[in-house]
């Protein structure tokens, strides 16, 4: 179901927690580093984490190519 992932940063206005933003949902647990996930249907969401590299390692093998 995941088409692509991309490292990004959240804006300070986006805040922490679960938010609806102009880019889709944001699930921000810590800091401003995040991972933008694009699904095959085009919907996007971001996951904010202190360990974005760890998220990439987990999600990259699951990409639908």
Biotite code that builds the C-alpha atoms (Angstrom):
import biotite.structure as struc

atoms = struc.array([
    struc.Atom([0.000, 0.000, 0.000], chain_id="A", res_id=1, res_name="UNK", atom_name="CA", element="C"),
    struc.Atom([3.064, 2.311, 0.340], chain_id="A", res_id=2, res_name="UNK", atom_name="CA", element="C"),
    struc.Atom([4.250, 3.837, -2.945], chain_id="A", res_id=3, res_name="UNK", atom_name="CA", element="C"),
    struc.Atom([7.058, 6.047, -1.616], chain_id="A", res_id=4, res_name="UNK", atom_name="CA", element="C"),
    struc.Atom([8.703, 7.444, 1.490], chain_id="A", res_id=5, res_name="UNK", atom_name="CA", element="C"),
    struc.Atom([10.712, 10.632, 1.817], chain_id="A", res_id=6, res_name="UNK", atom_name="CA", element="C"),
    struc.Atom([12.504, 12.284, 4.711], chain_id="A", res_id=7, res_name="UNK", atom_name="CA", element="C"),
    struc.Atom([11.187, 15.767, 5.505], chain_id="A", res_id=8, res_name="UNK", atom_name="CA", element="C"),
    struc.Atom([10.833, 18.289, 8.314], chain_id="A", res_id=9, res_name="UNK", atom_name="CA", element="C"),
    struc.Atom([7.687, 19.548, 9.971], chain_id="A", res_id=10, res_name="UNK", atom_name="CA", element="C"),
    struc.Atom([7.048, 23.226, 10.483], chain_id="A", res_id=11, res_name="UNK", atom_name="CA", element="C"),
    struc.Atom([6.881, 24.626, 13.989], chain_id="A", res_id=12, res_name="UNK", atom_name="CA", element="C"),
    struc.Atom([3.214, 25.475, 13.396], chain_id="A", res_id=13, res_name="UNK", atom_name="CA", element="C"),
    struc.Atom([2.425, 21.803, 12.785], chain_id="A", res_id=14, res_name="UNK", atom_name="CA", element="C"),
    struc.Atom([3.065, 21.003, 16.453], chain_id="A", res_id=15, res_name="UNK", atom_name="CA", element="C"),
    struc.Atom([3.141, 17.600, 18.137], chain_id="A", res_id=16, res_name="UNK", atom_name="CA", element="C"),
    struc.Atom([0.526, 14.911, 18.385], chain_id="A", res_id=17, res_name="UNK", atom_name="CA", element="C"),
    struc.Atom([-2.028, 13.944, 15.754], chain_id="A", res_id=18, res_name="UNK", atom_name="CA", element="C"),
    struc.Atom([-2.834, 16.824, 13.421], chain_id="A", res_id=19, res_name="UNK", atom_name="CA", element="C"),
    struc.Atom([-4.625, 17.423, 10.155], chain_id="A", res_id=20, res_name="UNK", atom_name="CA", element="C"),
    struc.Atom([-2.346, 19.568, 7.960], chain_id="A", res_id=21, res_name="UNK", atom_name="CA", element="C"),
    struc.Atom([-2.348, 20.886, 4.389], chain_id="A", res_id=22, res_name="UNK", atom_name="CA", element="C"),
    struc.Atom([-0.187, 17.867, 3.451], chain_id="A", res_id=23, res_name="UNK", atom_name="CA", element="C"),
    struc.Atom([-2.490, 15.324, 5.083], chain_id="A", res_id=24, res_name="UNK", atom_name="CA", element="C"),
    struc.Atom([-2.369, 13.794, 8.541], chain_id="A", res_id=25, res_name="UNK", atom_name="CA", element="C"),
    struc.Atom([0.664, 14.270, 10.759], chain_id="A", res_id=26, res_name="UNK", atom_name="CA", element="C"),
    struc.Atom([1.502, 11.861, 13.559], chain_id="A", res_id=27, res_name="UNK", atom_name="CA", element="C"),
    struc.Atom([4.309, 13.688, 15.351], chain_id="A", res_id=28, res_name="UNK", atom_name="CA", element="C"),
    struc.Atom([5.915, 12.068, 18.375], chain_id="A", res_id=29, res_name="UNK", atom_name="CA", element="C"),
    struc.Atom([9.078, 14.132, 18.724], chain_id="A", res_id=30, res_name="UNK", atom_name="CA", element="C"),
    struc.Atom([11.041, 16.932, 17.120], chain_id="A", res_id=31, res_name="UNK", atom_name="CA", element="C"),
    struc.Atom([10.776, 18.279, 13.588], chain_id="A", res_id=32, res_name="UNK", atom_name="CA", element="C"),
    struc.Atom([12.246, 15.376, 11.589], chain_id="A", res_id=33, res_name="UNK", atom_name="CA", element="C"),
    struc.Atom([9.607, 13.330, 9.822], chain_id="A", res_id=34, res_name="UNK", atom_name="CA", element="C"),
    struc.Atom([8.919, 10.786, 7.132], chain_id="A", res_id=35, res_name="UNK", atom_name="CA", element="C"),
    struc.Atom([6.419, 11.592, 4.360], chain_id="A", res_id=36, res_name="UNK", atom_name="CA", element="C"),
    struc.Atom([4.573, 8.448, 3.286], chain_id="A", res_id=37, res_name="UNK", atom_name="CA", element="C"),
    struc.Atom([2.685, 8.385, -0.017], chain_id="A", res_id=38, res_name="UNK", atom_name="CA", element="C"),
    struc.Atom([0.195, 5.584, -0.509], chain_id="A", res_id=39, res_name="UNK", atom_name="CA", element="C"),
    struc.Atom([-0.615, 4.000, -3.870], chain_id="A", res_id=40, res_name="UNK", atom_name="CA", element="C"),
    struc.Atom([-3.946, 5.854, -3.964], chain_id="A", res_id=41, res_name="UNK", atom_name="CA", element="C"),
    struc.Atom([-2.046, 9.178, -3.692], chain_id="A", res_id=42, res_name="UNK", atom_name="CA", element="C"),
    struc.Atom([-2.975, 9.972, -0.101], chain_id="A", res_id=43, res_name="UNK", atom_name="CA", element="C"),
    struc.Atom([-0.085, 11.176, 2.031], chain_id="A", res_id=44, res_name="UNK", atom_name="CA", element="C"),
    struc.Atom([0.707, 11.415, 5.716], chain_id="A", res_id=45, res_name="UNK", atom_name="CA", element="C"),
    struc.Atom([3.764, 12.235, 7.787], chain_id="A", res_id=46, res_name="UNK", atom_name="CA", element="C"),
    struc.Atom([5.233, 10.482, 10.808], chain_id="A", res_id=47, res_name="UNK", atom_name="CA", element="C"),
    struc.Atom([7.387, 12.646, 13.064], chain_id="A", res_id=48, res_name="UNK", atom_name="CA", element="C"),
    struc.Atom([10.004, 10.807, 15.102], chain_id="A", res_id=49, res_name="UNK", atom_name="CA", element="C"),
    struc.Atom([13.365, 11.196, 16.791], chain_id="A", res_id=50, res_name="UNK", atom_name="CA", element="C"),
    struc.Atom([14.465, 8.104, 14.803], chain_id="A", res_id=51, res_name="UNK", atom_name="CA", element="C"),
    struc.Atom([13.442, 8.748, 11.192], chain_id="A", res_id=52, res_name="UNK", atom_name="CA", element="C"),
    struc.Atom([16.326, 6.562, 9.954], chain_id="A", res_id=53, res_name="UNK", atom_name="CA", element="C"),
    struc.Atom([14.815, 3.654, 11.899], chain_id="A", res_id=54, res_name="UNK", atom_name="CA", element="C"),
    struc.Atom([11.434, 4.260, 10.253], chain_id="A", res_id=55, res_name="UNK", atom_name="CA", element="C"),
    struc.Atom([13.103, 4.216, 6.831], chain_id="A", res_id=56, res_name="UNK", atom_name="CA", element="C"),
    struc.Atom([14.774, 0.870, 7.631], chain_id="A", res_id=57, res_name="UNK", atom_name="CA", element="C"),
    struc.Atom([11.426, -0.629, 8.631], chain_id="A", res_id=58, res_name="UNK", atom_name="CA", element="C"),
    struc.Atom([9.294, 0.777, 5.815], chain_id="A", res_id=59, res_name="UNK", atom_name="CA", element="C"),
    struc.Atom([11.652, 0.666, 2.818], chain_id="A", res_id=60, res_name="UNK", atom_name="CA", element="C"),
    struc.Atom([11.395, -3.135, 2.340], chain_id="A", res_id=61, res_name="UNK", atom_name="CA", element="C"),
    struc.Atom([7.589, -2.777, 2.271], chain_id="A", res_id=62, res_name="UNK", atom_name="CA", element="C"),
    struc.Atom([7.424, -0.359, -0.664], chain_id="A", res_id=63, res_name="UNK", atom_name="CA", element="C"),
    struc.Atom([5.151, -1.374, -3.545], chain_id="A", res_id=64, res_name="UNK", atom_name="CA", element="C"),
    struc.Atom([7.291, -1.008, -6.667], chain_id="A", res_id=65, res_name="UNK", atom_name="CA", element="C"),
])
